[in-house]
Amino acid sequence: MKKIYIGTYVNTHGIKGEIRIKSVFKYKDKVFIVGNTIYINDKEFVINSYRVHKGYDMITLKGIDNINDIIELKGNDVYIDYNSINLSKDEYLDEDLLNCKVYMKKIEKGIVTGYKYFNNNKKILVVDKNKMVPFELIKNIDLDNKKILLEEVDGLL
């Protein structure tokens, strides 16, 4: 199973075990679905309810009805199985970009080794472990051939 990061469990809400998740995940509508299985600290949970409150994704979990049953996991990252996300052909996850070759002006500039999120919801591709490229500069993505074409910006890479 390939686990995909969808956010961080940042706090509880109330005393009945509802948890608050901070997430910038692109396809929340495909993840935060009643009945979907999520993983927190390698423990498996099934989503019982979902709502958005003050910018946070709020969920309850089957079998959890008390704050004391879930508070110990506060601060941990939340994951979902890659295969449980039903993406259409033109949709992709940021993880799908890993190991893609990056091109600018038909010249290979490196390989995607990671990505980062910032507080203002800006996303950055990490190329060759130390070069950062804003997602806004991606012109085309060819996942079948593992290639990313960037806008032509002098001095970028």
C-alpha positions in Angstrom: 0.0 0.0 0.0 1.2 3.5 -0.9 0.2 6.0 1.7 -0.4 9.6 0.6 -0.1 12.5 3.0 -3.4 14.5 3.2 -2.8 16.7 6.3 -2.0 16.9 9.9 -4.2 16.2 12.9 -3.8 19.5 14.7 -6.4 19.5 17.5 -9.6 18.0 18.8 -13.0 19.8 18.7 -15.3 19.2 21.6 -15.3 16.2 23.9 -16.9 13.6 21.6 -13.7 12.8 19.6 -14.1 15.1 16.5 -10.7 16.0 15.2 -9.4 19.0 13.3 -7.1 18.4 10.3 -5.0 21.1 8.6 -4.8 20.1 4.9 -3.9 21.7 1.6 -4.6 18.4 -0.2 -5.8 19.1 -3.7 -8.7 16.6 -3.9 -10.4 16.8 -0.5 -13.7 15.8 -2.1 -12.1 12.4 -3.0 -10.6 11.8 0.4 -12.8 13.1 3.1 -15.7 10.8 2.3 -17.7 8.9 4.9 -16.5 5.3 4.8 -13.0 6.1 3.6 -10.1 4.7 5.6 -7.4 7.0 6.8 -4.2 6.3 8.8 -2.9 8.3 11.7 0.4 7.0 13.2 -0.1 3.7 11.3 -3.4 3.2 13.0 -6.4 2.6 10.7 -9.6 4.7 11.1 -12.8 4.9 9.1 -14.4 8.4 8.5 -17.8 8.6 10.2 -18.6 12.3 9.3 -17.0 15.3 7.6 -17.4 19.0 7.6 -15.4 22.2 7.2 -15.1 24.6 10.1 -13.0 27.8 10.1 -10.7 26.5 7.3 -10.1 23.1 8.9 -11.3 19.7 7.8 -13.3 18.3 10.7 -13.9 14.5 10.9 -15.3 12.0 13.3 -14.1 8.4 13.2 -16.0 5.2 13.6 -15.6 3.8 17.1 -14.2 7.1 18.5 -16.8 8.9 20.6 -14.7 10.4 23.3 -11.8 12.9 23.2 -9.7 10.6 25.3 -9.8 7.9 22.6 -8.0 10.1 20.0 -6.1 12.9 21.8 -2.9 10.8 22.1 -2.5 11.0 18.3 -2.7 14.8 18.1 0.1 16.3 16.1 0.5 13.3 13.8 0.2 13.3 10.0 -2.9 11.8 8.3 -2.6 9.5 5.3 -4.8 7.7 2.9 -4.1 4.7 0.6 -3.2 6.0 -2.9 -5.5 3.3 -4.5 -8.6 4.6 -2.7 -8.4 8.0 -4.4 -10.3 7.8 -7.7 -8.6 10.2 -10.0 -9.7 10.9 -13.5 -7.2 10.7 -16.4 -6.4 14.4 -16.3 -5.9 14.6 -12.5 -2.7 13.8 -10.6 -1.3 13.9 -7.1 1.8 15.9 -6.2 3.4 12.5 -5.4 3.0 11.5 -9.1 5.5 14.2 -10.0 8.3 12.6 -8.1 11.1 11.3 -10.3 9.8 13.2 -13.3 12.4 14.9 -15.5 12.2 18.7 -15.6 12.7 20.5 -18.9 13.0 24.1 -19.9 13.5 25.1 -23.6 13.7 21.4 -24.4 16.8 21.0 -22.2 16.7 18.7 -19.2 17.2 20.7 -16.0 17.0 17.9 -13.4 14.6 15.5 -11.7 11.8 16.2 -9.2 13.0 14.9 -5.8 10.2 16.5 -3.6 7.7 19.2 -3.1 6.9 21.7 -0.3 3.8 23.5 0.9 4.0 26.9 2.5 1.4 28.7 4.8 0.0 30.8 2.0 -0.9 27.6 0.1 2.1 28.1 -2.3 3.6 24.9 -3.6 7.2 24.4 -4.7 8.7 21.6 -6.7 12.1 20.5 -5.4 14.5 19.7 -8.3 17.7 17.8 -7.6 17.2 18.2 -3.8 18.2 21.8 -3.7 16.5 23.8 -6.5 13.1 25.2 -5.9 10.5 25.9 -8.7 7.0 27.4 -8.0 4.2 25.2 -9.3 2.9 28.2 -11.2 5.8 27.8 -13.7 4.7 24.3 -14.8 3.6 24.6 -18.4 2.8 20.9 -19.1 2.9 17.6 -17.3 3.3 14.3 -19.2 3.0 11.6 -16.5 3.2 8.7 -19.0 6.7 9.8 -20.0 7.6 11.3 -16.6 8.3 14.7 -18.1 7.5 18.2 -16.8 7.9 21.3 -19.0 8.4 24.6 -17.3 7.8 28.2 -18.5 11.0 29.7 -20.0 12.5 31.8 -17.2 16.1 32.9 -17.6 18.3 32.0 -14.7 15.8 29.8 -13.0 17.6 26.5 -13.2 
